[in-house]
Amino acid sequence: WLSARGELFVWQIRLPRTLAVLLVGAALALSGAVMQALFENPLAEPGLLGVSNGAGVGLIAAVLLGQGQLPGWALGLCAIAGALIITLILLRFARRHLSTSRLLLAGVALGIICSALMTWAIYFSTSFDLRQLMYWMMGGFGGVDWQQSWLMIALIPVLIWICCQSQPLNMLALGETSARQLGLPLWFWRNLLVVATGWMVGVSVAMAGAIGFIGLVIPHILRLCGLTDHRVLLPGCALAGAIALLLADVVARLALASAELPIGVVTATLGAPVFIWLLLKSAR
């Protein structure tokens, strides 16, 4: 490790990638846990509100308008901006005091619109841009280095803050009516948690692209294991999400000798059968 080659391999390539994988895995799993409590829906996940697709639209717009010449930090800022724009739109809906079910439907509609915009952008892009965009849509950590350290730093305080919000999330998990009766300022907490979720998802997409099933499967597995109290569920999701995405990254790197698999493909391939099995098991 102290040799020049070891320093390059471990400290400049493997270490930043590993840190990014752990932070993104924790962020996606925590986002899923928060959304499932916020929307009272066990199938809610980070892409459901359209925030992931919003970040994708921002990144794709940057790639197309910059003709592939923009630096990585600029692409990251555009992805975060896209996620926050969708979050602000959701907040405008929330200010109208919509129910969680209607806010959930609004997020689904925004996600569909953003997905359509990405499809149109890919259709009209050049072949070089198309390869970049298609690879990003499948997710991956191949290009992560210390230049993305500012994105990692941007995730850490929000992750810590979310892990400390077990009390309001426990109240929200009881339902809107019960939360109001317990004295929770519902409108304030719902808006604050939506912004925090949008930030975590936007930063995660900026680093690694669209990665599915971590935010859906991890919280659901822990709840099926009996971890329903958010005092335990939130740190458990952060730890389990980080480990699960790290294992998926190892599989993505080692499954093929000739090339690295997109990590989004790995998580979908491994996560979908596990989730179906869990659903069948819980239905018995």
N, C-alpha and C positions, 0 to 999 in steps of 0.2 A: 504493500500500500504506500510505502514511503518512496518507492522508485518513481521516476517520471511517468512511466507507462501506467503504473498502478494508480498514481494520483489522478491522471487523466481519466482512467476508466471508472474508478470508484467515486472520486470527489467531484468530478466535472460532468459525469454522465449518469452513473447509477444513483448517486445520492439525491440530486434534484428531482430525478424522475420518481424515485421511491417516495420522497416527501410529497410530491404533487399527487401521486396515486392515493396515499393515505389521507390527505386533506380533502381531495375530491370525493373519495368514498365516504368519509365521515359527513361531508356537507350534503351529499345526495341522500344518504340514509336519514339524516336529521330533517332535511326538507320534507321527505316523505312522512316521517312521524308527525311533524307539525301540521302538515296539510290534512292528514287523516284525522287528527283531533279537531282541526279548525273547521273542516267540512263534514265531520261526522260520517265519513265514508272510508271504509277500510281499503278501498281500491284506489284512493287518491294517491297521486305521485307527482314529482316535480314538473313533468311535462304536461300535466292535466290543465293547469292554469294558463297554458300558452307561453309561460315565461321562457322555457327552453327554446321554443320556436322563435320567440321574440329575439333572443340572443343570436339565434341562427340567422335571422333576417339582417340584424346589424352586422354580423361578420360577413355574410355573403355580399351585402351592399359595399362593405369596405374592400373586399377582394375584387369585385367587379369594377368599382369606380377607381380604385387604385391600380387596376390592371396587374395585380399580383406584386406590386413594388413596395407596398406599405410595410414598415417594420412590424415586428411581432407585438410590440407594446401598443401600437395604434390599432391593430386588429383586436387586441384584448379590450381596449377601451370601447371600441365600436360594439363588441358583443355585450359588454356590461351595459352600455347605453341602450341597446335594443331590449335587454331584459328589464331595465328600469322603466323604459317607456311603456311596455306592456303592464308593468306593475302600477304605474301611475294611472293608466286607463282603468285598471281594476279598482284602484282606490276611488276613482270618480264614481264608479258603480256602487262601491261600498258606502260612499257618502250619502247615497240615496236610501240607505238603510235597507238594502235588499237582504232577503234571507240567504242563508248559506247555500241552499240548493240553487237559487237563481244566480248567485255569484259564481258558483261552480259551473253552471251552464254558460255564463258569460266567458269564463276562462276557456272552456272547451271551444266556443265559437271563435275566440281570438286565436287559439292554437290552430284551428282549421284555416283561418285567413292567412296566418303566417306561413303555414305549410304550403298553401297555394302559391304565395309569393315566392317561396324558395324554389318550388317546382318550375314556375315560370322563369325565374332567374337562371336556373340550370339549363333550361331548354334553349335560352337565347345566348348562353355564354359560349366562349371559345373552347376549344378542346383542352387547352392548358388550364383555364379556369375551371372547366368541368371536372377535371381530375382532382384539383384541389378541393373543390366543393364536395364532391362525392366522398373523398377520403375523410373530410371533416365530419360529414353527416354520419359516418360509421364510428367515429370516436377513436382516439388514440393518444398516447403519451410519447410518441417517437420524437417529436420536436421539442420536448420540454428540456430546458436547461436553466442556469441561474439567471438568465435574462427575464424569466417569468417569476422571479422571487417576489416581486412586488404583488403579484396575484396571490401567491401563497400567504404573504403577510396580510393581505386584505381579507383573507378567509378566517384567520385565526381568532381575532376578537369577536367576530359574529358567531363562530362555533362555540366559543366559551360562553357567550351571553345566552345563546339558545339553550345550552345545557343547564343553565341556572333558572330557566323559566318553567319549572315543573308545576308550580302552584297554579298559574293562570291556565296552563294547558290541561291540568287535571279538571279544572272547572269547566273549560270549554268542551272536554270530552263527555261531560254529563248532558250536554245539550244547551241550546241558547236560553231556554226558559229557566233551567236550573242555574245556569251561570249568572243570569240577571238577578235571580232571587238570592244568590250568595254575595251579591254586591260587586260583581266584576264589571268594570266599564267595558262592555263588550265591543263597542265601536272602536275605542282606542286600541285595545289589544288585537283585534282582528286586523286593523290597518297596519299596526306595528309588525305583526308576525308576517303579514303578506310582503311587506317591504324587506324584512330580513330574509325571507325565503327567496324572493326575487334576486337579492344581492348574492346569496350563496349559489343559486343556480346560474346566474349570469357569469360569475367568476369561474365556476366549474366549466361551463361551456367554453369560455374564453381560453381555458387551459387545455381542455381535452376533447371538446366537441360534444356531440349528443351521446350520452350513455344511459341506456334504459335499464329498468328492472331493479337496480340497486335501491332506489327510493321506494319501490313498490314491495319488493320481496323481503328485505331486511326487517322493516318494522312489523310486517305481518308475521314473519317467523317468530320474532321475539314475543309478540302478543300471544301467539298460539302456545308459546312456552310458559305463559303465565305472567309475563312482565307487562302488566297494564298500568302500573303506577309510573308516571313520567319521571319521578325522581330516580328510578332505575332504568326506565326505558330510554331516556334521552342519551345518557352516557353509554348505555348498551348499544344503541343504534350507531353512535359515533364509532365505537370500537369495532363492532361487527361489520359495519359498512366499509371501514378502512381495510380490515383484514380480507373481506370478500373481494374488494376491487384489486387488492394486491395479488391475491391468488389468481384472479382473472387476468391480470397483467402478466404474470408469470406464464400462464397458459398461452396467452397471445404471443409472447416472445419465443416460446419453446415448441409450440405445436408443429410448426413448419420450419425446416432448416433453411429453406430458400428465402423466406420472407416473414415479416411480422403481421399477424392477423390484427384487424381492427378490434379494439377492446369492446366496442359496442356490440359487435357480432358475437363475441365470446359470452358477454353477460346475457344477451338475449337467448343464445343457444343453451346455456346452462340454467338460466333463471326461469325460463318459461316452463320446462318440464317440472322443475321443483315446485313452482307456484301452483301448477295444475294438481300435482300430487297433494300439496297442502290443502287446497280447496276441497278435493275429494275426501281427504282424511277428516277435515273439520265438518263435512256434511254428514258423516256417518253418525 
